[in-house]
Amino acid sequence: MKKISFLLAFVAVLFGLSQNAAAQSKGEYRQSQSRMIEPQQQVFVRPLVVDLHVTTNERQKAVWPFPEVDIYKMTVQDVENLKVNALYLTAQKMDADVIVAPTFDIRTAKKGIEITVIGFPAKYENWKVAEKEEDYKWIEEVYGTRYRYNVVNPSQSLGGNKAKNSDAVN
């Protein structure tokens, strides 16, 4: 009985090895390749143009105290942030959208600093979609949109605001 079980086990091992050797000797391999072309998607936004109306012919002045500031602990970025804040407060005070050509005077005060903003308050008027050729001409000249292509945020000029379509009949 031991001889039969040993013989069966031996045959089973030989059979397994022969199957493994047959699979190895077959040596199948396959590699496939294809080309993939993905359609590109972009959004084109028709630019807006607006008139900037300066509300006064004389420069205006606003002084803003910042008493909570410790001048010994301030960084250059802290000063820039306070200038932006003072500019915002000036625009709010003068009921303006923007202060044109602002200048700043920053001084230490008894407590903190004081920022003086001098400039021309202005408002945006007459918002419209750019349609005229001259609108697109100065946009291209000022911003260089004709030659700009940003890979991170793809944008492309349609030139003359006409959509290009390969199906269009000329």
Stockholm file with secondary structure:
# STOCKHOLM 1.0

chainA/1-170         MKKISFLLAFVAVLFGLSQNAAAQSKGEYRQSQSRMIEPQQQVFVRPLVVDLHVTTNERQKAVWPFPEVDIYKMTVQDVENLKVNALYLTAQKMDADVIVAPTFDIRTAKKGIEITVIGFPAKYENWKVAEKEEDYKWIEEVYGTRYRYNVVNPSQSLGGNKAKNSDAVN
#=GR chainA/1-170 SS CHHHHHHHHHHHHHHHHHHHHHHHHHCCCCCCCCCCCCCCCCCCCCCEEEEEEESCSSCEEEEEEETTCCTTTCCHHHHHHHHHHHHHHHHHHTTCSEEEEEEEEEEECSSSEEEEEEEEEEEEEEEEECCSHHHHHHHHHHHCTTTCCCSSSCCCCCTTTCCCCTTCCC
#=GC SS_cons         CHHHHHHHHHHHHHHHHHHHHHHHHHCCCCCCCCCCCCCCCCCCCCCEEEEEEESCSSCEEEEEEETTCCTTTCCHHHHHHHHHHHHHHHHHHTTCSEEEEEEEEEEECSSSEEEEEEEEEEEEEEEEECCSHHHHHHHHHHHCTTTCCCSSSCCCCCTTTCCCCTTCCC
//
